[in-house]
């Protein structure tokens, strides 16, 4: 099961929600973004000149340079833009990363203490109330310039100092002047972006959006690890082997305690704490012994993405692996070939998010190509044959996130969403499949036309489960599989 990293933006993806107010809100935002009409007001009617002057004063006091350039750009360009057609939907701002970069850095700040600091904005789990633009702006200004955070254990510093200069070498769309003033320019454009979203939800969502946000954050952010554990310990409590991908640090610690009596929790030696998403394996103690990690030299994947172990199962040595592929799945086939070369045993059990796709494309891994490869290597899958339409993901971006070019309208979730056959359980000829299932509810069932996560199911990947039988070795001899 790819349990999925915590998503900081509760509104980024369409979810299945029991309240009709959720669909009403998201569709109202969608209509506003696509056809704003007379509501497409000037930027300076939302992020006002007074707000801009206060931000400039704070940046000057902080010793930021390039403020004259920022002032000129505000007066000649940004202040007069229309909030939707010329700001939110401007693809050039996206290419320059002037709003998305500071959002990535300041949206949800992981502190050295283990706590989190939230920027006052619509698109995270900020715990304060936002009942007016003025209330939002006071909190936002305080956050950037009067809030100190310790992110690395080296001591607290103001939030605005976390921002990094945007380089033309990496983002060629940015001009020399913008590069030189990129730090203060990021602050201003982040302010405009946040103000427009607050304005949008205050006008389109009235009093419902904050309640909805708290509910979603409760299930998919603050309670995500708890819900994940509940699914594993209830529906799948009888599992002898559990392969997990993108397991965060806090979830790993929860599972270490929850399974301490029944299972061995194996994590990679190259466990990536900073990245906070690793592949791990749970093995039932009364079945597996002598568990040790096997080194497979990486070939493009990140530390912590692939975990391979050797263990003894009923007197037989067997290999087990858990893997999380890159977004496009292009590392999956090379990984599988390399794994086959380095397997210490002939027997293999492998749970993976292969990130394979239904449709053929030069930029993504096709599921049938993956099938041809694993069969050529002598492996089988939990499915008798791969079916491109047997999906294990179904999610789609909303219009409440920075990358509007990737948003899906409410009536085109299947067409524009990520609905693909990504997850597999592979095994060697030493096993036979008895039963297989998909689950996007947490109850052991799969609802075909349901986008997920939901408030009850905390991942954007389905659980894939299988009952396998160990084929007795010929002659009944024990030893290596």
TIMAR-788928 format. One line per 8 residues: their letters; for each residue x, y, z of C-alpha. Coordinates in steps of 0.1 Angstrom, whole numbers. Layout:
N
a	X:Y:Z | ...
# end
This chain:
481
xxxxxxxx	0:0:0 | 14:34:-10 | 1:52:21 | 10:85:4 | 29:114:19 | 8:140:39 | -7:166:16 | -4:200:31
xxxxxxxx	-33:215:10 | -66:200:20 | -83:214:-11 | -57:204:-37 | -74:172:-49 | -111:164:-54 | -122:141:-26 | -154:121:-19
xxxxxxxx	-172:140:8 | -205:132:24 | -215:169:28 | -231:185:-3 | -215:218:7 | -181:204:-4 | -191:199:-40 | -210:232:-40
xxxxxxxx	-179:250:-28 | -155:234:-52 | -178:239:-82 | -184:275:-72 | -146:281:-72 | -143:262:-105 | -169:285:-121 | -152:316:-107
xxxxxxxx	-118:306:-121 | -131:296:-155 | -156:324:-160 | -150:351:-134 | -170:378:-153 | -174:410:-134 | -158:394:-103 | -125:395:-121
xxxxxxxx	-115:426:-102 | -81:444:-101 | -54:430:-78 | -52:462:-58 | -89:459:-49 | -80:427:-30 | -43:431:-20 | -46:468:-14
xxxxxxxx	-20:495:-18 | -20:498:20 | -11:462:23 | 16:465:-3 | 31:495:16 | 31:476:49 | 49:446:32 | 74:470:17
xxxxxxxx	81:486:50 | 87:452:67 | 110:441:38 | 130:474:41 | 134:469:78 | 145:433:72 | 173:446:49 | 160:431:17
xxxxxxxx	174:445:-15 | 157:451:-49 | 128:469:-34 | 128:497:-60 | 124:470:-87 | 95:455:-68 | 78:488:-64 | 82:496:-101
xxxxxxxx	67:462:-110 | 38:466:-86 | 29:501:-99 | 34:493:-136 | 21:458:-137 | 8:437:-109 | -15:461:-91 | -36:466:-122
xxxxxxxx	-39:430:-132 | -72:412:-130 | -71:387:-102 | -81:356:-122 | -75:361:-159 | -42:380:-155 | -29:366:-122 | -41:332:-112
xxxxxxxx	-43:319:-148 | -11:336:-160 | 11:307:-170 | 42:328:-170 | 40:334:-133 | 39:296:-129 | 70:292:-151 | 89:318:-131
xxxxxxxx	78:300:-99 | 73:334:-82 | 42:323:-63 | 46:285:-62 | 82:286:-49 | 75:306:-17 | 43:285:-12 | 64:253:-12
xxxxxxxx	88:268:13 | 63:284:37 | 30:266:33 | 36:241:61 | 70:244:78 | 84:213:96 | 101:225:127 | 131:208:144
xxxxxxxx	108:201:174 | 86:179:153 | 58:205:153 | 46:225:122 | 41:261:115 | 14:271:90 | 13:301:68 | -21:319:71
xxxxxxxx	-37:308:38 | -66:289:24 | -45:260:11 | -31:244:42 | -42:234:77 | -38:269:93 | -56:266:126 | -66:303:130
xxxxxxxx	-99:318:118 | -99:338:86 | -131:359:86 | -120:389:66 | -91:400:44 | -79:424:71 | -78:396:97 | -59:374:73
xxxxxxxx	-34:401:63 | -25:409:99 | -18:372:107 | 0:368:73 | 23:398:79 | 31:386:115 | 39:351:102 | 65:363:76
xxxxxxxx	82:390:95 | 75:385:133 | 76:347:136 | 108:329:142 | 111:292:133 | 139:266:139 | 139:242:110 | 173:225:115
xxxxxxxx	181:227:152 | 205:256:146 | 182:282:162 | 152:303:153 | 151:327:124 | 123:348:107 | 102:329:82 | 110:352:53
xxxxxxxx	147:342:56 | 137:307:45 | 130:319:9 | 156:312:-17 | 166:333:-47 | 151:320:-80 | 178:314:-105 | 176:321:-142
xxxxxxxx	198:292:-149 | 171:269:-135 | 140:289:-144 | 149:307:-177 | 115:324:-179 | 126:348:-152 | 142:381:-162 | 175:394:-149
xxxxxxxx	157:421:-129 | 133:396:-115 | 161:373:-105 | 179:401:-87 | 148:411:-68 | 134:375:-65 | 133:374:-27 | 111:405:-21
xxxxxxxx	91:397:-53 | 83:363:-40 | 69:378:-8 | 47:402:-27 | 34:377:-51 | 27:352:-23 | 7:379:-6 | -13:386:-38
xxxxxxxx	-19:349:-43 | -30:342:-8 | -52:374:-7 | -70:363:-39 | -77:329:-25 | -90:343:7 | -112:367:-12 | -124:339:-34
xxxxxxxx	-135:317:-5 | -150:345:15 | -172:354:-14 | -179:319:-28 | -178:298:4 | -193:321:30 | -190:303:63 | -188:268:51
xxxxxxxx	-152:266:37 | -135:269:71 | -156:241:85 | -149:219:55 | -112:226:57 | -111:216:94 | -128:184:86 | -105:175:57
xxxxxxxx	-74:185:76 | -86:164:105 | -89:133:84 | -61:137:58 | -35:157:77 | -36:156:115 | -53:122:117 | -39:107:86
xxxxxxxx	-14:84:104 | -41:74:129 | -65:65:100 | -38:46:82 | -30:25:113 | -67:19:118 | -71:5:83 | -41:-17:87
xxxxxxxx	-50:-30:122 | -86:-37:114 | -92:-48:78 | -57:-62:74 | -48:-73:109 | -43:-109:96 | -16:-100:71 | 16:-118:74
xxxxxxxx	35:-94:52 | 28:-57:47 | 46:-37:20 | 43:1:25 | 55:30:4 | 59:67:12 | 56:60:49 | 64:91:68
xxxxxxxx	85:93:100 | 56:97:124 | 37:68:108 | 68:45:110 | 70:52:147 | 33:45:152 | 36:12:134 | 67:3:153
xxxxxxxx	47:5:185 | 14:-10:171 | 31:-40:156 | 58:-46:182 | 43:-78:195 | 34:-94:162 | 56:-81:134 | 92:-71:127
xxxxxxxx	92:-36:112 | 121:-33:86 | 132:1:74 | 160:8:49 | 195:14:63 | 195:44:40 | 163:57:57 | 156:92:45
xxxxxxxx	144:112:75 | 146:145:57 | 125:134:27 | 100:118:52 | 88:91:29 | 103:56:28 | 95:21:18 | 91:-3:47
xxxxxxxx	81:-39:53 | 62:-56:82 | 69:-93:87 | 50:-116:111 | 75:-128:137 | 62:-163:140 | 67:-169:103 | 99:-150:94
xxxxxxxx	133:-150:110 | 169:-140:102 | 158:-108:85 | 186:-88:69 | 187:-61:43 | 201:-67:9 | 220:-40:-9 | 209:-32:-44
xxxxxxxx	229:-4:-60 | 205:25:-68 | 200:35:-104 | 182:69:-103 | 158:63:-74 | 160:81:-41 | 174:67:-9 | 145:50:9
xxxxxxxx	125:42:-22 | 137:6:-25 | 139:-18:4 | 151:-54:-2 | 155:-80:26 | 164:-117:29 | 145:-137:55 | 138:-173:64
xxxxxxxx	103:-185:59 | 95:-220:72 | 131:-230:69 | 135:-215:34 | 154:-184:24 | 133:-158:5 | 137:-123:-7 | 111:-95:-1
xxxxxxxx	110:-60:-15 | 91:-28:-13 | 94:0:-39 | 80:34:-47 | 86:45:-83 | 91:80:-98 | 60:99:-108 | 62:88:-144
xxxxxxxx	72:52:-137 | 103:54:-159 | 126:40:-132 | 104:9:-124 | 116:-14:-152 | 153:-6:-148 | 148:-11:-110 | 132:-45:-115
xxxxxxxx	160:-57:-139 | 186:-45:-114 | 168:-62:-85 | 167:-95:-105 | 205:-93:-109 | 211:-88:-72 | 185:-111:-57 | 202:-134:-31
xxxxxxxx	175:-160:-35 | 154:-174:-63 | 122:-168:-43 | 107:-133:-42 | 77:-114:-28 | 75:-78:-39 | 49:-51:-32 | 54:-20:-52
xxxxxxxx	39:13:-65 | 52:8:-100 | 36:41:-112 | 25:25:-145 | -2:40:-167 | -32:29:-187 | -24:49:-218 | 8:46:-239
xxxxxxxx	31:76:-238 | 68:82:-243 | 69:101:-211 | 53:75:-188 | 57:37:-182 | 29:17:-198 | 14:-11:-177 | 16:-37:-205
xxxxxxxx	53:-30:-210 | 59:-35:-174 | 40:-68:-175 | 62:-80:-204 | 93:-73:-184 | 83:-89:-151 | 71:-120:-170 | 104:-122:-190
xxxxxxxx	122:-122:-156 | 102:-151:-144 | 79:-132:-121 | 41:-133:-118 | 16:-107:-106 | -13:-110:-82 | -34:-105:-114 | -34:-134:-139
xxxxxxxx	-28:-107:-165 | -24:-69:-164 | -55:-50:-173 | -49:-13:-181 | -83:-4:-168 | -79:-21:-134 | -71:11:-116 | -55:15:-82
xxxxxxxx	-55:54:-82 | -83:79:-90 | -75:114:-81 | -77:148:-98 | -66:183:-89 | -91:211:-81 | -89:248:-89 | -77:256:-53
xxxxxxxx	-40:250:-59 | -12:268:-77 | -9:247:-109 | -42:255:-126 | -31:240:-158 | -34:206:-141 | -69:212:-126 | -98:191:-136
xxxxxxxx	-133:203:-139 | -159:185:-118 | -173:168:-148 | -140:156:-162 | -123:139:-133 | -119:106:-151 | -105:122:-182 | -80:146:-166
xxxxxxxx	-74:128:-133 | -48:102:-123 | -68:70:-129 | -43:43:-135 | -32:8:-127 | -1:16:-106 | 2:-9:-78 | 13:-45:-79
xxxxxxxx	22:-75:-59 | 48:-96:-78 | 61:-130:-68 | 83:-159:-81 | 71:-193:-93 | 74:-205:-57 | 40:-190:-49 | 5:-194:-62
xxxxxxxx	-21:-167:-61 | -53:-177:-43 | -72:-144:-39 | -66:-107:-47 | -84:-76:-39 | -83:-38:-42 | -96:-14:-15 | -103:23:-16
xxxxxxxx	-127:24:14 | -106:9:42 | -133:-19:45 | -118:-43:20 | -139:-31:-10 | -132:-10:-41 | -157:15:-54 | -150:19:-90
xxxxxxxx	-161:55:-97 | -150:70:-64 | -122:95:-62 | -99:91:-33 | -87:98:-7 | -119:102:13 | -125:113:48 | -124:76:58
xxxxxxxx	-97:64:34 | -65:85:38 | -44:76:7 | -46:83:-30 | -35:47:-37 | -58:17:-31 | -47:-11:-8 | -37:-41:-29
xxxxxxxx	-40:-74:-10 | -34:-110:-19 | -36:-145:-4 | -7:-166:-17 | 2:-202:-11 | 38:-213:-8 | 45:-241:-33 | 64:-269:-16
xxxxxxxx	99:-273:-29 | 105:-304:-51 | 115:-334:-30 | 104:-316:2 | 139:-304:9 | 145:-272:28 | 170:-245:19 | 170:-216:-5
x	141:-207:-27
# end
